[in-house]
Amino acid sequence: MARLASENIWTATRVFSFVAVLLPFLALGGGLLSASSEYWNYVRDHLLRAYFAETLLLTVLSSTLAFIIGVTLAWLMSLYDFWGKRFFEVVLVLPLAIPPYIAAYSYDGLIGYTGMIQTFFRDNFDLRLSGFMSAIGARYWAVFVFSATLFPYVYILTRAFLRKQSASLFENALLLGGGRLRLFWRVGLPLLWPSASAGAILVGLETLNDFGVSSYYGLSTFTTAIFAAWFGMGDADTAVKLALMLLGLVFIILLIRKATQNARRYHIVSSREKLLSPRRVYGTRQIVIIGLCALAVFAGFGAPLVQMFYWLTMSWETAFDAELARAVLFTLGVSAMATALVMLAAAGTVNANRQFKGRFSNVLSQGATMGYAIPSAVLAIGVISFFTWADDRLVGFFSSLSGRPMSQSIVMLVFAFFLRFFTIGYQAVESGFAKTSLTYSEASRTLGRGVTSTFFRVDLPLLRSALFSGSALVFIDILKELPLSLLLRPFNTETLGTTVYHFANNEVLEETAVPSLCIILAGAVFILLMRFWEETGEARVSGS
């Protein structure tokens, strides 16, 4: 009886995660049955093609450029040893601490007509660069911003793959002739394609998810169209239909990725194989490699940070007020609650799948982890639809209730963060369990402890590093999240992200400095802590 009750508890944990993700999309499905409004008819006849073209072009260009940057840097960092390599191993991931919308505001301040670059050339060389800057076009500035801040997704996955590869593959290819450039095209790229393309897909999903950059540059994407329908026109039905179309676009991209992914896997089959060893370089080659790494770090992290500190000197006297303090406390509180919920549910779901395997477990885990692939604007519309329906049922059942008790509280925002970032926590815990032998759990069970007692007394202590890393990743992503916060925050409350957005939208860019720096520095600290935890874990493994 006790075992049956324990299994039911863990099954309920998995079912909760699955149903929680499913409910908003069931609510969204009702939008297909609603009557078409005049605004939807206008959008369908005149604007829909432009939304598709702009969204696809922005996604493809950003993913491609991020792929090129990430693969190039991972290849150089894996095959070569040079001065400052240890430093670049740490700082090349820091662009992830910069939300793309903050980078967009920073670059506008940096290269705009009144920015430091154009002012310097006008004052010192009487050169006017405004025509050159405007000739590039808003779309391509957006592509640059996305690729400069998101390339670490490609870099991290590709670098992790190359670190585990056998040196004999590359040495044999070099012995057959052709040089190192041919080695990359004929051997390296096919080997790392699955990892690098997975990173590029993440970049594409982040681009589809974006609202701040597209809105600031005036681009007509699906996300900006959803916000325009919801806020500008007050047309919920059109917003739902656009959200469903964007959701379909995401699934098409994921299906293409699955269909074109190379199914082959490469493994080291001999314990005597040596891993890839970097080759020391000097002179011009070393300068070029250092220059490329430094340029990537400066473009994705250094330049926005410098601009924000410059704006801080202009706005610090008025920036620190009660409204900022409330935004900081609200952001930290909501982020902490959502992170705790994500990690608790992720740990329980992964442990349940680990203990009670089967097709049912696979279905539940696959369904529960699809939230990260869903753009935030789509997810927000689904959550609003579900909570509106739930509030109507509650008010009808409890006549004493007034207003909308669920959709007007932070519950809706925390729930949306949980759905969006559950996948990150799940993967972190799953990777932690993958490094932990079942021997300890089985020994505990043999000594008479149940699944639940073993989980809290044995499994959780072994997962400490994975839980810390997963919590840091989830917390960083929640700090950076803008569309969910804009759509779902309670009335008369602001997060750091929405505070930055409103300042930029009102063209008071220097006031974005303090809230932006809070987001950037918090993200940078957590990223550096994760690097420390990873290196500590690797040292323990190698030491054992």
C-alpha positions, 0 to 999 in steps of 0.5 A: 500500500505504501509503495502504491501511494508513493508511485501515485505521488510521483506519477501525479508530479509528472502529470501536473507538469504535463497538464500545466503545459497543455492547458494554455494551448487548449485555451488557445485552440478555442480561438480557431472557432471564434468568428473573424473580426474586421481587423483580422480580415484586414491583417489576413488580406494585407499584412500576413504575408509581410509578417511571415517574410519578416519573421522568417528572414530575421530568424534565418539570418540571425541563426546563420550568423550566430552559427558562423560566429559560434562554430568559428570560435569553438573551432579556434578555442578547441584546436589552438592554444594561445595567449589569453585562452583561459580568459576567453574561455570564461568571457565568451559566454558573457554575451548571454547576460545581455538581453537582446533588447538592451543591446539594441538600445545600447547600440542605438545610443552608441552609433546613433546621430548623438552617440559617441561614435558619430560625435567623435568622427564629426568633432575630430574629422568632420565626417558625417556617418549618419547616411552610412548607419541608416543605409544598413537598415533596421532589419540588419541591425536587429540581425547583428544584435541577435547574433552578437548576444546569442552566439554563445548558444552555438559556441557552448554546444559546439565547444562541449562536443569538440572537447570530447572528440578523438584526436586521431580523427583529425590527425589522420585527416591531416596526414591524408593532406589538404590542410587545416581549412580542408580539415574543417570543411570535410571532417570538422563541420560534418562532425559538429553539425548536430551540436552546432545546428541545435545551438542555431535552433535555440538562436532561432527560437529566441529570435522568434520569441523577441519583442523588444528588438523588433518593436524598437526597430519597427519591424513587422514580425508576428510578435509585434503583430500580436502585441499590436492586436492585443494592446493597440486594437484590443482585438483578442481574437486576432491576437489568438489567431496570430499566436496560433500561426506563430506556433505553427511556424515554430513546429515547422522549424522543429520538424525541419530540424528533426528531418535534416539532422544527421542521425549518425553519432560518433563515439570513441570506441577505444579506451586508449584513444586520446582526446583532441589536444590544442596546438600552440600558435604564435605570431600573426595567427595568434593575433588574429585568433585573439582579435576574433575572440576579443571582437566577439566579446566586445560586440556582445558584452563589452559595447553594451556595458560601456554604453550603459555605464556612460548613460549611468553617469548622466542619470544616476542622480534621478535613477535611484527612486522608490519605483526602481526599488519596487521593480527590483523587489518585484523582479527578484521575488517573482523570479525566485518563486518561479525558479523554485517552482521550476526546479522542484517540479523538474527534480520530481518529474525527472526522478519519477521518470527515472524510477518508473520508466515506460512509454507513459513516462516518455510521453509525459516528459516530452509534453512537459518540456515543449514549453521553451520552444513556444514563443512567449507571446504565444504562451502569454495569450494561451495563459491569459485565455486559460486564466480568464476562463478559470476566473469566469468559472470561479466567480460563477461558482463563488458569488462572493468573489469580485473581480478576477482573483487569479488573472489580476495577481502574480499567479498568472505571471509565475505560472507562465514563467514556470511553463516557459522555463521548465525545460531548462530546469528539467534538462539540468536535473536530467544531466545531473542524474545522468552523471549519478549512478543508480547504485546509491539509490538502489542501495538506499532502497535495499536498506528499506527506504522508499522512493520518496525518502531516497529522493530527499536523503540520497538523490538531492544531495548528489544533485546539488551542483546540477540544481544550482546550475539549473536554478542559475539558468532559469533565474537569468532567463526570467530576469531577461524575459520581456514579452511575458512580463509586459503581457502578464504582470499585475496592474500597476507593477513593473519588472526590471525588463518592463521598466527598461522597455518603457524608458526606451519606448519613451526615448529616454534612453539614458534612464535605462542604464540602472535597471539594465545594469541590474539585469546585466550584472546579475546575469554575469554573476550567475554565469560566472558562478556556473562556470565555476561550478562546472570546472569544480565538477570536472576537477572532481571527476578527473581527480577521482 
